């Protein structure tokens, strides 16, 4: 039986360097693969932390 995508467990809050998860970060944050991987490595596996990291980098560039 497939996982229920409506359930929000610990795995849904994490992001790894697996290709589909990197692609999700790239698509969501509109960044390159390299930037997505850098964010995952620097911010750790927390999806929210990765997005915050990328947002701070984008804001830093705009200044």
C-alpha positions, -999 to 999 in steps of 0.1 A, spaced: 0 0 0 13 34 -9 20 61 17 -7 86 23 6 120 12 -20 137 34 -2 124 65 24 148 78 50 127 96 87 133 103 98 123 68 77 150 52 96 176 72 130 164 60 148 168 27 178 147 16 201 147 -14 179 122 -33 173 134 -68 135 139 -64 139 159 -32 166 181 -47 143 186 -77 115 197 -53 137 223 -36 149 235 -71 113 239 -83 99 254 -51 127 279 -44 135 285 -81 172 278 -77 198 257 -95 207 222 -86 240 233 -71 223 260 -49 197 234 -37 224 209 -28 244 237 -11 214 247 10 207 211 20 243 206 31 246 239 49 212 241 66 208 204 74 179 181 65 150 202 78 129 213 48 119 245 66 156 253 74 166 247 38 140 271 26 149 297 52 186 294 41 177 299 5 155 329 13 183 345 33 207 340 4 182 356 -20 177 386 3 215 390 6 218 392 -31 191 418 -35 208 442 -10 
